[in-house]
Every structure is written in structure tokens, then in C-alpha cells.
């Protein structure tokens, strides 16, 4: 692990040098873990398990007393500093010691309130520090998975999938979305998941037209769309998949929509290879759905990266400003869907690994599984 962390730090230092950043403050939990091995978790946005402070020559992990021993054990490459009065109060002294003039920050994570307070503390100590906002500086490094990460993701996929078919066989007419979500969560935990990648989405009937439906009291009926979106987290890495089934024999409408979505997914997967563009892959699936008359019913992107976070770069979407060139060892989802408000929705989601010559689907669970009996 130390070798991987050292390599990542070396890559990051090259990037911050290009931006003329002399000190880089790592605030995002997944980036902190990626660059140090430290697994401390931020319980909510306004609470932090610590920050990394990286310069050309120094590696500092600053945290509070709750995490010091853990940080020392998990991040041996870093000097662990315990802040007793909070990061805002004690960061200026660290920056002064490091002779920081240009501070790189992760603006996606630093709140305006935190920024203002740090600036005030710097002014009180007569320190002139210029803040440089960075966007996806570490996330861009995380796009390419190493062998350890790929193995961890494969295991997270396996744990999430292994009991899904038995789970479907246990589903009964009259079960609620909430009950089904809880049963699927238990299956994953029993199989070895350390956590969920995200709360299970369990959506029946018309509720399946909501891409991020929240499970409620709606009960399962025969011959309606039944959508499950779920994922397990194992050793810090996530998985994410979706299947849509129906209880009993699918009717003509279900079969039609399912086939369109399935074909859109397969066409997109077949086009994935190093050098392809993210927007061209999205276009393949989106155009297929549009040509079948459902252009207005597929609104979200085709996929997203998965790793330490369940949603991370690359984004396979028409909405991104910059087209992304697909590279070997990227891992992302392919998840086209059609959502009809008065009927329901069908989404099929697999995770793929970009290989030297093409792509490998990481899921073993059959996407054709469209009947729960």
C-alpha cells in the first residue's frame, strides 16, 4: 500500500508544481484516503476527520485527538499533527512554518464559512497567502485504477450481486418498497459488505419512473416494473448496479421498453475502448433510445466513475463541458433508462473496466433477468 501511496503523491506533486502551488490542502475524504491510506470518515459535511497538507518536501496529516492513533497507524508516510483548537485556528501556524505563499484548496469541499474564517486568522497573523482553487486535481488521478483498486472493486461487485437472485425469489406480492430495500441491505451485509455504497433504491410501479426514488410504503403488484439500484462498499471501494424486473410474465409494454434499454446498453458497451470519447459513447445509447421514440424520457447521463466514491470521474454524459478520452483501467457504469411518469421506468446498470483492447463487464448477474417468480 505504501508503494501505491508514494506513487500517487509523486504524481500529485507534479500536478501542483505545474499550477505553481507550494502547499496543497486535501479536504475531500476520498482524496485524503487515496493519498495517505488513512480511512478516517467525515460523518457530515461540517465535520472532518482531518486534512492532508502536501508540499514538495513535506507530508502532514492534521487531525484531532479522536483520530491521532488511527492516523499514525494508517498513514506512516505522514507526520501526524493533532490540532487542539480546530483546523481553522491552527492552520495558519502550519502554513507559516511551511512558508506557504500559494495554497491549493479543494473548493468543492471547503465551505465559504470555513474560507472566511481561515482568511481572518491569516490576517490576524499578518500572513499573505493566496488561495488557489483546484478542480478534480486528485480526482483526475483517481480515474485510472491500479491493480489493487480493480481487485477491490471486483470484490465489492461480487458481494453486492451474490444473493440478489435468491432475494428476488423471496419477493412476494404485497411486499413494500421499504421492506424489500431492507432485505436487500441485509443480504449484502450478510455477504460481507462493510457498508452500502448508497441507500438501496427500491421502486415499484409508477415509482420506478423516479431515477432516485426513495423507498416508501407502495406495495408490489404483479406485471409492473420493479426497479432495484444497489451497491456494496468493501475495503473502501464501491459497487453500483441496477436491475429492473417484473413479478410474473412481462407484458408487451415492459418487454418493449426493456428491450430498447437493453439494446442501448449493449451498443454503448461495445463501443467502449481506449481512445473513445465519453460523449460518443453516451450518444450511442441516447440516439438508440431517441430513434425508438423515447428521446424525452432519458434525461440523466449514461454513466459515472466508481471507486472510493460511488460517483466520481469520469462522467459519461452529454452535460459535461469537456469531452473525456476513455483510458485503460477506467471503471464506470453504463446505465441507460427510460422513465414514463404514468407507467414506470426501466434502468439497467452494469459496471465496466476499460481494458487494453476494449472493455470488460464486471457484473456476473445476468442483465436479461426480467422475471421474478
N, C-alpha and C positions, 0 to 999 in steps of 0.2 A: 504493500500500500504506500509506503514511504516513497518508493521509486516513482509511482504514479503521481503522487502529490508534488514531488520535486519537479517532474516534467511539466506539470500544469503550471506551477509557479514560474518556471523558466519561460514558458510561452506567454504568460500574463505579463511578465516584466518586459518582454519585447514590445508588447502592445502599449503598455503605459509609457514606455520610453518614446514611442512614436508620437504619442499625444503630449509629450513634454510634461508628464505628470511625475512629480518626485515622490509623492505619497498617495497611496490608494486605500480608501476606506471601504471595506467589503461589509455590507449590511444585510444582504439577502441571504436567508437561511441556507438555501440550496447551494449558493455560490460559496458560502463560508465552509460548508461541508466538503464541497468539491476541491477546494484549495487547501484544506487542512486535515481532513479526516475527522474533525470534531462534529459530533452528532447532536449537540445541544439543540433543542427545539424552541422556537418562538411561539409562545402559547396564543398570542394575538398580536395585532398589528402594532399596538403601542407598548409591547413588551419585547425585550430582546435577550437572547441567551449569550450575546457577545458580538464583537466585531473583529475583523482582521484588519491589521494595519501593515501594509506591504510597501517597502521601498526597494531600491536597488540592492541594498545590503542587509536590511532588517526585516524580520518577520515577528510580528507581535499579535497575540490574541488577547484582547482585553475583554474581561467579563466580570461578573460579580461573585460574591463568595459562594453562591449556590452551585456554581459550575467549575470552580477552580480545579478541584481534583480531577474531575472528568476531562477538562481541557488539557491538563498536564499529561494525562494518560493517553488521550486520543490524538493529540497534536504535538508530537515530540519535536517537530522541526521549528516550533514557535516558542518564543519567550512569552509566558503567560503572565499577564498583568491583572491584578484584581483592583477594580475601581470601587471605592467605598462610598463615594458621594454621587455616583452615577456617571455615565459616559460624558454627558454634556459638560459637567463641571471639571472633569479630569482630562478630557481630550486635549485642551489647549496646552497643557504641560507636556504631553507626549509629543505633540506637533512641534513645540518649541525645542525639545530635546533632539528631534529628528531634523531640525532646521527646515521645516516644510514651508515652501512658498506657493506651490501649486498642488492643491488637494483634490484628487479624483474622488467623486462620490457616486453612489448609485441612486440617482434621483427618483427612480421608480419606487424606492423603499424609504428614503429619508422624507419625513413629513415636513411641511412648511414650518410648523411649530418648532420642530427639532432644529431645523436650519437656523431659524431666527435666534434661538437660544444659544446655539454654538457661536454664531457671529457675535452676539453680545458678549459672550465670555472671552472671545478672542480680542475684542476691542478693549475690554477691561484690562487685559494683559498686554495691550499695545502690540499685538501680533498681526502682521499683514499677511493674510493667507487668501489666495484666490481659489474659489471653488470651481471645479471643472466637472460638469455633469457628464456622465458616461451612460451610454445606452447599449445594453447587451454585450458589454465588454467581456464578461466572463461567460455569459450565456452562449455567445458565438463559439467559444472554445468547447462548451458542453455539447454542441450539436454533434460532434464526432465522438462516438462511443469507443472506448478501448475494450479489450477482451474481457476484463473484469466486469465492466458495466454491462456488456452484452450478456454475459452469463447470468448476472443478477436480474436483468430484465426478463430473460427466458424463464428463470425460476418464478418470478412474480406472475408471469402469464400462466405458467403451469398450475400454480397454486390457485389462481382465480378460476381456471377452467375446470379443474379436475372433478368437481362434484356438481357441475351445472346440469348435466343430463339427469342424474338422479333427482336433483332439485325439481326439474321440470316434471318428472314422472310423479312427484309427490303433490304437485299443484292440483287443487280441486276447485270445481265451480263454487263460487261463493267466497273464496279467499279474498282478503282485502289487499290493496297495494302495499299497505304498511306491513301486514303480516308476511307477505311474500319478500319484501325487502329485508326484513329481519331474518327470515330463514336463509336467504342467500348470504347475508352477512355472517351468520353463524357457520355456514358451510365453509366459507373462506377462512374464518378464524380457526376452525377445527382442522383444516388442511394445512395450517401453518402460517397464515398471513399474520404479520406483526401489527398491521393496521390496514385501513382501507385507503385506497388512492383518493377517494371522494365518497360521499354518501351514496348508497345504491339508488339508482333511478329505477323505479318500478311503476309502469304506467299502463293502464288498461283502457281499451276502447278509445273514446274521443280524447282522453288524457294523453294518449301516445302521440298526439299531434303537437304536444309541447316538448321541444327537444330537451329541455332541462326540467321536466316535470318533477314535482315534489310528491312522494307517495302520500296518499290520503286514504279515505275510507271507501273509495269506489271498489266494488267487488267484481270478481272475474265472471264473465259470461262466455258462453260458447260462441265460436265463429266471429270473434272480434280480435283486433290487433292487441298483442300483449308484448310490451317492449321492456327489455331489461338492459341497463347500461351499468357496468360494474368494473371494479378493478381492485387488485390487492397490492399492498406495499410490503416488500421483503428486502431486508438489508439496505433500506433507504431508497430502493428503486421501485417504480410504479408500473402497473399494467392498466390497460383501459380497453374495454371491448363492449360491443352491443350486439344483441340478437333480438329479433322480433319473431314471435311465433303466434300461433292461434290454437285455441283449445278445440280439437276436433278437426274435421276436414275443412281446409280453407275454401272460402267461396271465390267466385270469379274476380271480384274486386281485389281481394287480398292477393290472389295469385298474380294478377296483372301488375299491381304495384310492387310486390316482392320481386318479380322477375326483372322489372325495369331497374330497381335499385341494385339488385344482384349483378346484373349485366354492367351497370355503370361502375360498380366497384371493381369488377374483374378487368374491364377495359383500362381503368386507371392503373391498376396494379401491373398489368402487362407493359405499361409504358414507363415504369419506373426503372431508372438505371443511372449510373454516374454520368453527369453532364446534362441530364434533362433539366428543364426548368420547372419550378414549383407551379407556376401559373398554367403551364401547358398541361400538366397532369390534372390539375383542377378542371381545366377546360374540357378535357376528355369526358370526365364524368358528368359535368354540368351540361355540356352540349347534348349528351345522350339523353339525359332527363328532359331537357328542353325540347328535343326533337320528338319525344313521346307525348308532348303536350302538357308537361308539368313544370315549366320554367319558373312559375311564380311560387312554387311550393318546395323549393330547396334554397334556403336563404343563408345557411352557415357555410363556412369553409369546408373543404374536403377532408382536411386532417391537420394534425399538430404533432410536434415532437413529444416524446415521452421519455422520462429518465428519472432524475431525482425529483422533478416536479411532474405532475400529470399533464400539465400544459406548459410547454416550453418550445423554443425554436427547434426546427424550422416550422413555419406556418405554411400549410399548403392551401392557399386561399387567394381569391381574386382581390381581396381587400388590402393586402399588404402593398406598401408603396414601392418596395424594391423586390424585383423578382429574385428568387433564390435558386442557385445552381445546386442540384442534388449531388451529394458526395457519398463515397463509400463509407459505411458504418454509421450513417444516419439511421435513426429509428423514429418512425412516426406512424400515425394512424391513417387509415383510409376509410372514411365513414360517410358515404352519401346517404341522403334520406329524402323522402317525400312525405309532406305533412298536410293533410286535408282536415281543416278545422271541424267539419261536420261528420267526419268519419273516424279519423285517427291517423297515425303515422307509422311508417316503416323505416328504420335505420339499421344498417348493417355495418359493423365496425371491426376491422382487423388491424393488428399492428404488423408493420413490415420492417425488415432490416435491409438496407441497401448493400448489396454485395459488389464485388469487383466487376462482375459481368451483368448484373441485373438486380434482382430482388428476391428476398425470401420472406414468406409469410410466417410469422412467429406463432400464430394460433394453430392449435390442433383441433379445436372444436369446429365441427362442420358448420359452415355458414348456411348450407342448404336446409338445415334443421328447421322446418317451418310448421311442424305439428307437435303439439304436446298432448299426449294421450293419457 
